[in-house]
Amino acid sequence: MATILIVEDEVSINDLIRRNLQLVGHTCISVFDGMEAVQELSRTEVDLVILDIMLPEMDGYEVFKRNQEIPTIFLTARSSLADKVKGLTLGADDYLVKPFEMLELLARVDAVLRRTKKVGKEFELGGVKIDFEGRKVFLHDSPVECTPKEFDLLEVLVNNRNIALSRDKLLELAWGYDYGGDSRTVDVHIQKLRRKLDLEGRIKTVYKLGYRLEV
């Protein structure tokens, strides 16, 4: 997984981001002002920076200008179109406005890391191997036929591994915001994935909530 520098002066937000990124397997370094970020980047090689704009000592724009070669997601309370345009025009890879959903941040982190080739496009767990780019799944090197929605659901579980996801959230992420079906379809697809991929011990049922892929 990736090494990620979190530059956020609000301790509670910094800690929340760090804990969730670590849950899915990333290594995280936390700093709390712009000058500290510049110093850390001068001595540590990182794959991604999550960078607040309004920081003590030096703002996020200036930090980014000094380290433009490192993939960066701006994270800020500034929601105006002008601020977004400025961040993206400078060359940032993404821009997320507070308040934000942690799952959205995790998805954006994963997208940037894949796009910049900082993480592989395959995932292995036990005897299961997933080729995200080719949308192929193997069990003990033998191909397993998965429907498009089964693959989408599996990808959501992998990208949010070790995090409990409600049935409604799984529907939103794997089926889309406008899906009008019953949440029981999630249960049906989970059972199929467990059976096809021998993941009964990995895809855990979270009581009265949903499911979690344990890695």
C-alpha positions in Angstrom: 0.0 0.0 0.0 0.9 3.7 0.0 2.7 6.1 2.3 0.5 9.1 2.8 1.3 12.4 4.4 -1.7 14.1 6.1 -1.4 17.8 6.5 -4.3 19.0 8.6 -4.2 21.4 11.6 -7.4 20.1 13.2 -6.2 17.3 15.4 -9.5 15.4 15.4 -9.8 15.5 11.6 -6.2 14.5 11.1 -6.6 11.6 13.5 -9.8 10.5 11.8 -8.2 10.4 8.4 -5.1 8.7 9.7 -7.1 5.9 11.4 -9.3 5.2 8.4 -6.4 5.2 5.9 -4.5 2.8 8.2 -7.5 0.5 8.4 -7.4 -0.1 4.7 -3.6 -0.7 4.8 -1.8 2.6 4.2 1.1 4.0 6.1 0.4 7.5 7.4 2.4 10.4 8.7 0.5 13.3 10.3 1.7 16.9 10.5 -0.2 20.0 11.6 1.2 23.0 9.8 2.6 24.0 6.5 6.2 24.4 7.5 6.2 21.1 9.2 4.8 19.6 6.0 7.6 21.0 3.9 10.2 19.7 6.3 8.7 16.3 6.4 8.6 16.1 2.6 12.2 17.1 2.4 13.3 14.0 4.3 10.6 11.4 3.6 9.4 9.9 0.4 5.6 9.7 0.2 3.2 8.5 -2.4 0.4 11.0 -1.7 -0.3 14.2 0.3 -3.7 15.0 1.7 -3.3 18.8 2.1 -5.5 21.3 3.9 -5.3 24.8 2.5 -5.8 27.0 5.6 -2.8 26.0 7.7 -0.6 27.8 10.3 2.9 28.9 9.2 2.4 28.3 5.5 -0.8 27.7 3.5 -1.5 24.6 1.5 -1.1 26.3 -1.8 2.5 27.3 -1.0 3.3 23.8 0.4 2.0 22.4 -2.9 4.0 24.8 -5.1 7.2 23.5 -3.4 6.3 19.8 -3.9 4.3 19.7 -7.1 5.7 16.4 -8.2 3.9 14.5 -5.4 0.3 13.5 -6.0 -1.9 15.7 -3.9 -5.5 15.9 -2.8 -6.6 19.3 -1.4 -8.9 19.0 1.6 -10.5 22.3 2.6 -13.4 24.2 4.0 -13.2 26.5 1.0 -16.0 25.5 -1.3 -16.2 28.3 -3.8 -15.7 27.6 -7.5 -12.8 30.0 -7.6 -10.9 28.1 -4.9 -11.6 24.7 -6.6 -10.4 26.1 -9.9 -7.2 27.5 -8.3 -6.4 24.2 -6.6 -6.9 22.2 -9.7 -5.2 24.7 -12.0 -2.1 24.6 -9.8 -2.0 20.9 -10.7 -3.6 19.1 -7.7 -5.0 15.7 -8.4 -8.2 16.2 -6.6 -10.1 18.7 -4.3 -12.5 17.6 -1.5 -14.6 20.1 0.5 -15.2 19.8 4.2 -17.4 18.4 5.7 -16.8 15.2 3.8 -17.7 11.5 4.0 -14.7 9.3 4.9 -15.7 6.7 2.3 -15.6 9.4 -0.4 -12.1 10.4 0.7 -11.0 6.8 0.7 -12.4 6.4 -2.9 -10.6 9.5 -4.1 -7.3 8.4 -2.5 -7.6 5.0 -4.2 -8.4 6.7 -7.6 -5.4 9.0 -7.4 -3.0 6.3 -6.3 -4.2 4.0 -9.2 -4.0 6.9 -11.7 -0.5 7.8 -10.6 0.5 4.1 -10.4 1.4 4.4 -6.8 -0.5 1.2 -6.0 -1.0 -1.9 -8.0 -4.1 -2.7 -10.0 -4.4 -6.1 -8.5 -5.3 -7.3 -5.0 -4.7 -10.7 -3.4 -6.3 -12.2 -0.3 -5.6 -15.8 0.5 -6.4 -17.7 -2.7 -8.3 -14.9 -4.3 -6.8 -12.6 -6.9 -8.6 -9.6 -8.3 -7.5 -7.8 -11.5 -9.3 -4.4 -11.3 -8.3 -3.2 -14.7 -9.4 -6.4 -16.5 -12.3 -6.9 -14.1 -11.3 -10.5 -13.6 -11.3 -12.7 -10.5 -9.4 -15.8 -9.8 -9.6 -18.4 -7.0 -6.4 -20.5 -6.6 -5.4 -19.3 -10.1 -8.7 -20.6 -11.7 -11.0 -17.9 -13.2 -14.2 -17.3 -11.4 -17.2 -15.9 -13.3 -18.7 -12.9 -11.5 -21.6 -10.8 -12.7 -20.9 -7.0 -13.2 -22.7 -6.2 -9.9 -20.8 -9.0 -8.0 -17.5 -7.5 -9.2 -18.6 -3.9 -8.3 -19.6 -5.1 -4.8 -16.4 -7.0 -4.4 -14.4 -3.9 -5.5 -16.2 -1.7 -2.9 -15.5 -4.2 -0.2 -11.8 -4.4 -1.1 -11.4 -0.6 -1.3 -13.0 -0.2 2.1 -11.6 -3.3 3.7 -11.7 -3.6 7.5 -14.5 -0.9 7.5 -18.1 -1.8 8.4 -20.4 -0.8 5.6 -24.2 -0.6 5.9 -26.4 -2.2 3.3 -27.6 1.2 2.2 -24.0 2.4 1.8 -23.1 -0.7 -0.2 -26.1 -0.1 -2.5 -25.1 3.5 -3.0 -21.5 2.6 -3.8 -22.0 -0.5 -5.9 -25.4 0.1 -7.5 -25.5 3.9 -7.6 -27.3 6.7 -6.0 -30.5 6.2 -8.0 -30.9 2.5 -7.4 -34.5 1.9 -6.3 -34.3 -1.8 -5.3 -34.5 -3.6 -2.0 -31.4 -3.7 0.3 -31.9 -7.4 0.5 -30.2 -7.7 -2.9 -27.0 -6.9 -1.1 -27.4 -10.0 1.1 -28.0 -12.1 -2.0 -24.8 -10.8 -3.7 -22.8 -11.2 -0.5 -23.8 -14.8 -0.2 -22.8 -15.4 -3.8 -19.4 -13.8 -3.3 -18.8 -15.8 -0.2 -19.6 -19.1 -1.9 -17.8 -18.4 -5.2 -14.6 -17.1 -3.6 -14.5 -19.1 -0.4 -14.7 -15.9 1.6 -17.1 -17.1 4.3 -14.5 -16.3 7.0 -13.5 -13.0 5.5 -16.8 -11.2 4.6 -18.2 -10.7 8.1 -21.8 -9.8 8.9 -22.0 -6.7 11.1 -25.0 -7.1 13.3 -27.9 -4.8 12.4 -25.7 -2.9 10.0 -24.2 -4.7 7.0 -20.8 -6.2 6.1 -17.1 -5.9 6.5 -14.3 -7.5 4.5 -11.6 -8.4 7.1 -8.0 -8.4 5.8 
